[in-house]
């Protein structure tokens, strides 16, 4: 601190040094959040999740791990996939390009999971990578046994210790932000 040396009728006022003023005016660094974002083949649902991610990125620094789980099943003892690896890579790449257009850093992976085990695939990915939070979409359907959050989200929440952000996916509205 230095003393004001201006001759005036006012008393002496302590003024901060120029360096101290500059430091206090710098915005604090926003912490980075490593977000796991599972995307599916449903474009409308994935777009709603991407908009929610962009909204979050306006508040904190986000690095996104885009995940697409490619389901497989057995038919007559032969393992088959619901979609090709090329289709799965395209889904992941398109989501990463969408985020890149908004300057949100991301990288992607495709994971093969048994049909009906997408939640376990998401959870195991969260345990293998440095993930701070998971953002998933919830389709409102009538469920008899899985409770209010559905089987996929239940599989995730039972297996991870990080927060799980659930986005209500309104399939009746447009996928653009309001």
C-alpha positions in Angstrom: 0.0 0.0 0.0 1.1 3.5 -0.6 -0.1 6.8 0.8 -1.9 9.3 -1.4 0.4 12.3 -1.7 -2.0 14.6 -3.4 -2.3 18.0 -1.7 -6.0 18.4 -1.0 -8.4 19.1 1.8 -9.2 15.4 2.2 -7.3 13.3 4.6 -4.6 10.9 3.4 -6.1 7.7 1.9 -4.5 4.4 1.6 -4.4 3.2 -2.0 -3.4 -0.2 -3.2 -0.3 -0.6 -5.3 -0.9 -1.0 -9.0 0.2 -4.6 -9.0 -2.2 -5.5 -6.1 -5.1 -3.8 -8.0 -4.4 -5.8 -11.2 -4.2 -9.1 -9.3 -7.5 -8.4 -7.5 -9.3 -7.6 -10.7 -8.3 -10.8 -12.4 -11.2 -13.2 -12.6 -10.6 -16.4 -10.6 -9.9 -19.5 -12.6 -12.9 -21.7 -12.9 -12.3 -25.3 -11.8 -12.4 -27.9 -14.6 -15.1 -30.6 -14.4 -14.5 -33.9 -16.1 -17.9 -34.9 -17.4 -18.9 -38.3 -18.7 -21.6 -37.8 -21.3 -23.2 -41.0 -22.7 -24.9 -40.4 -26.1 -27.2 -42.7 -27.9 -28.4 -43.2 -31.5 -31.5 -41.1 -30.8 -30.5 -37.7 -32.2 -33.2 -35.6 -30.4 -32.2 -37.1 -26.9 -28.5 -36.7 -27.6 -29.0 -33.1 -28.7 -30.9 -32.3 -25.5 -27.9 -33.7 -23.5 -25.5 -31.7 -25.6 -27.4 -28.5 -24.9 -27.4 -29.2 -21.2 -23.7 -29.7 -21.4 -23.3 -26.4 -23.2 -25.4 -24.7 -20.5 -23.1 -26.2 -17.8 -20.0 -25.1 -19.7 -21.2 -21.5 -19.5 -20.9 -21.8 -15.7 -17.7 -24.0 -15.2 -14.9 -25.2 -17.3 -15.9 -28.6 -18.7 -13.9 -31.3 -20.4 -16.3 -33.9 -21.8 -15.7 -37.7 -22.3 -18.4 -38.6 -24.9 -19.4 -42.3 -24.6 -21.5 -44.4 -26.9 -22.3 -47.9 -25.7 -22.7 -50.3 -28.7 -25.0 -53.1 -27.6 -24.5 -56.7 -28.6 -26.6 -59.8 -28.1 -26.5 -63.5 -29.0 -28.6 -65.1 -31.6 -28.3 -68.9 -32.1 -24.9 -68.7 -30.3 -23.6 -65.9 -32.6 -22.7 -62.5 -31.2 -24.2 -59.7 -33.2 -24.2 -55.9 -32.7 -27.3 -53.7 -32.9 -25.2 -51.2 -34.9 -21.9 -51.3 -36.8 -18.7 -49.9 -35.3 -18.7 -47.2 -38.1 -22.2 -46.1 -37.0 -21.2 -46.0 -33.4 -18.0 -44.0 -34.2 -20.1 -41.6 -36.2 -22.5 -41.0 -33.3 -19.5 -40.2 -31.0 -17.7 -38.1 -33.6 -20.8 -36.0 -34.3 -21.3 -35.3 -30.6 -17.6 -34.2 -30.3 -17.9 -32.0 -33.4 -21.0 -30.3 -31.9 -19.1 -29.6 -28.6 -16.1 -28.4 -30.6 -18.2 -25.9 -32.4 -18.9 -24.4 -28.9 -15.3 -24.6 -27.9 -15.9 -27.3 -25.3 -13.0 -29.7 -25.2 -14.0 -33.4 -25.6 -12.8 -36.8 -26.6 -14.8 -39.9 -27.3 -14.9 -43.6 -26.8 -17.2 -46.4 -28.0 -17.7 -49.3 -25.6 -19.3 -52.7 -26.5 -21.8 -53.8 -23.9 -24.2 -56.7 -23.6 -27.8 -55.7 -24.5 -29.5 -54.3 -21.4 -26.2 -53.5 -19.7 -25.7 -49.9 -20.9 -25.9 -48.6 -17.3 -23.1 -51.0 -16.2 -21.1 -49.9 -19.3 -21.4 -46.2 -18.3 -20.6 -47.0 -14.7 -17.5 -49.0 -15.5 -16.3 -46.2 -17.9 -16.7 -43.7 -15.0 -14.6 -45.9 -12.8 -11.8 -46.3 -15.5 -11.5 -42.7 -16.4 -11.0 -39.5 -14.3 -14.7 -38.6 -14.2 -16.1 -36.0 -11.7 -19.7 -36.3 -12.8 -22.0 -38.2 -15.2 -24.8 -36.5 -17.2 -27.5 -38.9 -18.4 -30.9 -38.5 -19.9 -34.2 -39.8 -18.5 -37.0 -40.8 -20.8 -40.3 -40.7 -19.0 -42.0 -44.0 -19.5 -44.3 -46.1 -17.4 -42.2 -48.4 -15.3 -43.4 -51.2 -13.1 -40.3 -52.4 -11.4 -37.4 -50.0 -11.8 -38.6 -47.1 -9.7 -38.7 -43.4 -10.7 -35.3 -43.3 -12.4 -35.3 -46.3 -14.6 -33.1 -49.3 -14.9 -30.1 -47.7 -16.7 -29.8 -44.9 -14.2 -30.3 -47.3 -11.3 -27.4 -49.4 -12.7 -25.2 -46.3 -12.8 -26.1 -44.9 -9.4 -25.4 -48.3 -7.6 -21.9 -48.5 -9.1 -20.4 -45.0 -9.0 -19.4 -42.6 -6.2 -19.5 -39.4 -8.4 -22.6 -37.3 -8.8 -25.0 -38.3 -11.5 -26.9 -35.4 -13.2 -30.2 -36.6 -14.6 -31.7 -34.5 -17.5 -35.4 -35.0 -18.2 -35.6 -35.7 -21.9 -38.9 -34.3 -23.2 -39.4 -36.2 -26.4 -42.5 -34.1 -27.3 -40.6 -30.8 -27.6 -38.0 -29.6 -30.1 -34.4 -30.2 -29.2 -33.4 -26.5 -29.3 -32.8 -24.5 -26.2 -35.5 -22.2 -24.8 
